[in-house]
Amino acid sequence: MKFKKVFILGVGGSGMSSIAKYLKQKGFDVTGYDQRKSYITNLLNQDGIKVIFDEKMIPFDNECLYIYSSAINLKSDKFSRFDNRDNVISRPKYLERLSQDNKIIGITGTHGKTSTTALLAHIFHFNNINVSYLYGGVTSFNGIGGHYGSDTLPIILETDEAFNTFKNIKISDLLVLNIDSDHLDFFGDFENYKSAFYNVMHNVIDNLVLNNDDKNLKGFKSQKKTATYGKTKNADFYIKTKDSFIHNKTKYNFETKLIGDHFKSNIIGAVILAYQNGVKIEDSLKAVKSFPGVKRRTELIGIADSIYVYDDYGHHPTEMNATIKAMKNIAKNKLYVIFQPHRYTRTKEYFNEFKKSLQSSDFSIVLDIYPAGESPIPGITSKNFEGKNVKYLESIRFVPEYLAQKVKPGDVILTLGAGDITLLGPKILRYLDENK
């Protein structure tokens, strides 16, 4: 990269903030823009990255590289001065260029990418292998998921399918966790979405690792070296129980702080990738035991009056089902779910599936849809979710008092969604502490 300065447009986004941190550690002068202050922009400031919140104050400099997120529309009046400039590139284009000069170990799938990428990065670093990594999440041990390591080692990359970001990335080794219906507003239908994954899988240079339990991956034929894992005995890594697997007739037991069978399956995939890149299975499992997880992935926020409050990023029915099931398994009494739908298009597409998921908890509260930049769709509203054991509340601020009248010691409260609902958990805990 010939530039010494980089400006990130949309730096508060999960994928963009990790790039900003990676480039800062690599020695670039990094600045960014985002619409509003957030937890992420505060972390960026702590990492020495200045963030501008007024688009009119963004400088244009021919000697600076600009990288913009999918949330930034260069055709709009606000950003039109950046359109059709040689030094302005998209996030997918930046990742494509990055992959031309580095070995990429990728993790993809509809669900579980972030946690599994963070886990794989942790496995390497736990074993004193200073790989670089980029993933769209935050951990307690390293903050924002970006790190610049040794130039001679691979980059561990959360390989994102949204907007077909992963299409042109040159990937050496790839773990595919699952393929489920999502992002159909971009891909048009599930067949196109599935084909996007298959195209990337066919283009892998060296090793392919597949979840043999996923119906859209099972039986996938590739000329690459393919390792499989799953609950069927013909898998290369046979998951015998929730906490053990067998490889080459050797049984391995593992311990993890992560909650849910879906996480435990993903762990095996990460262990395989590490094994293919020189980390002994036993050494990987030591790292797994110490991995605390990624923030907003079934994260325990706190406890008040023996009532447990968790927060999770899940905003797709499959993710919701897995998380709610895991939470019901640990709840001593009732499970209360507070769900904030994410995007009008996704709510419309999966309304029936969302409603079924919500009804599987003991009681659910649904908040207004978080638009994520989308315009409202007539007739698509959170009020439609109301029914047996599902209550609509129009504002987050009504939730703590409403819940306090219902919950009892031993209950679990789960806030669920990809929007600003993550701010709710601490407010619930504070209200319970003050009023119970």
N, C-alpha and C positions, 0 to 999 in steps of 0.2 A: 504494500500500500504506500503510495508516494506521498500521501497527505500526512501532516503532523497534527492537524486539528480535525475533530469529528463532532458533528452536531446531530443529535438524535431527536427526530420529530415524533412525539408520542412516547417519550421516555418513561412515562409512568406505567405503561403496559408491561405485563409480565415478561414477554419475550424480548422487549426492547431494553428494559432495565438491565437484564443480564448481559446483553451486548455492550451496553454502556460501561458496566463494571469491568468486563473482560478487557475492553479497549483501554480503559483508564489504567488498569494494572499492567498492560502491555507497553505503556509509556506515552499514549496519545493524550493530547489536551482535549478533554471531552466535556461538552455542555449539552443541555437538552431542553426541550419544551414539552409541557403538558397543560391540559386545560385547568387542572386544579391541584392543590396540594393534597397529598395522601400519605399513607404509611410508607409507600414505596419511595416517593420523592424525598421524604425525610431520611430514609436509609441511604438514598443516593447522595444527599448532602453530607451525611456522615462518611461516605466513601470519597468525598472530595469532588463531587460532580455537581456543578451549579445547574439549577433548573429554573427556566423562565416560564411564567404563566400567562404572559400577554403576547399573543402571536405578532402584534405590531412591533414588538421589541426584538424579534428574531433577526439577527444580522444576516446578510448574505455576503459570502466571501468565496471567491473563486479558488482560494487556496485551502478551502475546508471541504471535507466530505460530509454530505448530508445523507442520513439513512432514515427513511420514513416507514411508519407502521401502516398496517392495513386500515387503521382507524383514521388516517389522514387522507383527505381527498385533495389531491394537488390541482384538480380542476375547479375547486371552489375559489371564491374571491379571496378568502383568507390566505390561501397558499399558492395562488396561481403563479407568483413570481418564482416559485421553485420548480415549476413544471418544465419538462423538456430541457433540463440542464444536465450537462455531462457529469457533473459532480454530485448529482442527486440520484440515489438509488433506493430501491425498496428493500425491505428486510429479506425476502427470498433471494434477491439478487446478491445481497451481501453474503448470505450463507452459502450460496453457490460459489462465489469467489473464494470464500474461506476454505471450502472443501477442495479447491484446486491445488492448494499448497499444503494441506494437512490431511493426515489420516483421520477419517471420521468414523467413530463408533456411534451408531444411532439407535435410539429407542423410539418406536412409534406405536400407534394404536389409537382407537377412539377413546379409551379410558386408561388411566393409570400411568401415562407417559411421564408426568412431572415427578411423581414419587419414585418411580423406578429409575429414572435418570439420576435423581439426587442420590438414591441408594448406590447405584453403580459408581458414581463419583466418590462417594464415601468409602466404598470397598477399596478402591485404588489408593486413596489418601490414607486410609487406616493402615494400609500396608506399605506406606512411604513411597508411593509411586505418584509423582507430581504431575498428573494429567491436567490439561485444561478442561473446562466444562461450561456448558451453557444450557440452562433449563429455566422455565418460567415459574419459579416459585421461590419461597423464602424458608430457610431453615434456622433453627436456633443456634447452630454451631458455625454458620458462615454467612448469615444474612441473605442478600440477594444472590440468586443462583448463577453467578458468573465468576470465572476464575481463569487467570492466565498462568499456566504452568510451564513445563519444560517444552522447548521447541522441538525436541526430538521424540516427544511422546504424542499419542493421539489426542484428539478433542472428543469428549463425551458430549453428544448433542441430543437434546430433546428434538425429535424430528417431526415437526408439526404438519398435519395434513390440511388444516384450515386454509382456504384460498389456494390449495394445491402448493403450499409453501415448499414441500419436500420434493417436488417434481424433478428439479434439475440439480439437486445436491448430490455430489459424488460420495457415495457411502461405501466404506470398506466392509464393515460388519454391521448387521442390523438385527435387532430384536423386535418382533411384531407381537404385541400383547393380545390384540383382539381387533376385530372389525365389526362395528355396529353402526346403525343408521344415524347420521348426523350431518350437519352443514349442507342439507339438501337445497337450501336457498341459493347456494353457490354451484353445487354439482348437478342439480336438476332432479336426479333420482338416485336410488341406492346403487344401481348397477354402475353408474358413472363413478360414484364414490368408491365402491369396491375396486373398480378397475384402476383408479388412481393409486391405491395401495399395491395392487398386483404389478403395475408398471414399475414402481419403485423397487419392489422385491426382486423383480427380474433383473434390475440394473445393479444390484449389489455386487461388489467386486469379489469379496472373499467368503465370509460366513453369514449364513442366515439362521436365525433362531426363531422358532415358531411355537405358539401355544397350541398344542394338539387338541385341547378341549374346546377350542373355538370353532364353531361350525363353518365359518367362512375362511378358516385357515387349514383345517384338517384336510389332508389329501392334496394340498397345494404342491404342484410339481415344479422343481427348479433344478437347473444344472449346477447350481452353486452347492457348496458344502452346507448341508442343512441339518441342524440339531433340533429335536423336538422335545417338549416337556408336557406332562399332563397326567391325568388319572387313568389312562389306558396303558396296559402293560407293554405295548409295543413302542411307547415313547422312549426316546433315548435317556431321558431323565424321568423316571416313573414316580409320580407323587403318590406314595403309599398311604400316608395319613396327612392330616393337616400340618403336622410338624416334622415330617420326614420324607425323604425321597431316596430312590435307588438308582445308582449309575454304575455300569460295569460290575454288577453283582455286589457292589458295596452300598450299605445303607448309611445315610447321613441324617442325623437329627439336627434341628435348628431351633433357636429361640428368637423371638422378635417382640418388640414393643408395639408393632403395628396391629391394628384391630381389623378383623375381617378376613375371610377365606380368599377374597380376590387379591388382597395384598400379599398373602402367603404364596399364591401362585406366581405373582409377578417377581417375587424374591428369587424363585428358581431360575427365571429367565435372566435376571441380572447376574446370578452366580455363573451361569453358563457363559455369558459374554466375558466375564472376568477370567474364567477358566481358559477360554480360547485365546486370551491375551496375557497368559503367563501367571495368573494368580491361582494358587492351589485352592481347591474347594474348601478345605478345612480353614484356610486363612480368610476366605470370603465369609464363611459362616461366623467367624469371630467378629467381623465387622458388622454383619447383619444384627447380631445380638445387641450391639451398642448404638445402632441407628435410631435416632429419636423421631424420625419422620419429617414431613414437610408441613409448614404452617397451613392451616385451612384444609388439611386432609385428615378428617376425624380427629381433630385437635381438641384436647381437653383445655377449656378456657379457665375453669375454676369450679369450686364446690362451695355451696352456701346451704347451711342447715341440712347437710347430707343429701342435697340435690345437686346432681352433676350436670354441668353445662358444657356441651361440645359444639364445635363449629366445623362445617365441611363445605367445600367448594362445589360439590355435586350439583349439576344443573341439567342433567340428562336422565331420563327414566331408569336406564340400566345402572347408572351410578347411584341414583337415589335408592333403588331396590337393594343394592349391595350394602349401602351404608345403613339404611334403616334396619335391615336384617341383622347386621353386626351390632347395632346399638340395642336392639331388642334382646339380643343374646346376653348383653352385659347388664341390662337394666334389672334391678332387683324388684321394682314395681312397674310403673307405667312409663311409656316413652311418649314425650310431647315433641312434635316436629313443627318448626316455623319455617315455611318455605317462601322464598322470593323468586318467582319465575324470571328467567333471563331471556330477554328478547321476545318480541311479539311473534316473530316468525316461528321460533322454536316452540312457543306455547301453543300456537295454532297447530303445528305439525304433530305434537305429541300430547295433546290435551288429555285424551282418554288414558294414556299410559301414566301421565303425571297423577291423574286423579286416583287411579288404582294404587299407585305407590303410596300416596298420602293416606289412603284408607287402610293401609297395612300397619300404620302406627296406632297407638291407643287414642291419640287425639292430635289433629293437625290444625295449624293456623296458616292461612295464605295471605301474603301481602301483595300490594300492587306490583305489576310487572316492572322489572328494571329494564329500561329500553335499550341501553348500550348503544345509543346513537340512532336507533331505528324510529321511524314514525309509527304512531298507533295504527292498528288494523281494526276497522269497524267490527264490533261484536266480540273482539278478543279481549277479555277482561278477567281479572282474578275472581270477581264475584261469581263467575260460572262454576268455580270449584266447590262452592258451598254445598253441603249435604251432610249425611250421617257422619258425625265425628270430625267434620271439616268446617272450620269457621273462617270467614273472611274478615280481616281488619284492614282498614284503609291506610293506617299509618303505623310505622314502627314504634312510635312513642306510646301507643296504646298497649303494646304487648306486655311489658313487665308487670303492670298492675293487673291485667287480665289473667296472666299466668299465675301470679302470686295467690290468687283466690282458688286455684285449682290444684297446684302441685303439692306433693307431700314428700317427706324424707324417703330416700331410696329411688325417687323418680329421676329420669334422665330427660334433659331438654337438649334438642339438637336444632341449631340454626343451619339452614341449608340454602345454598345459592351462590352464584358467581358475582353478585352485585355488592351493594354496600350493606347488606345484611350482616356482614362480618363485624360491624360495629355494634350489633345488638347484644351479643353475649355478655360483654362487660356491664352493659346497662341492666340486664336482667340480674346479674350477680349482685350489683350494687343495691338494686331495689329489694332483693330478697334479704340481703344482709341488714338493711335498714327497717324492714317491715315484717320480718318473720319472728 
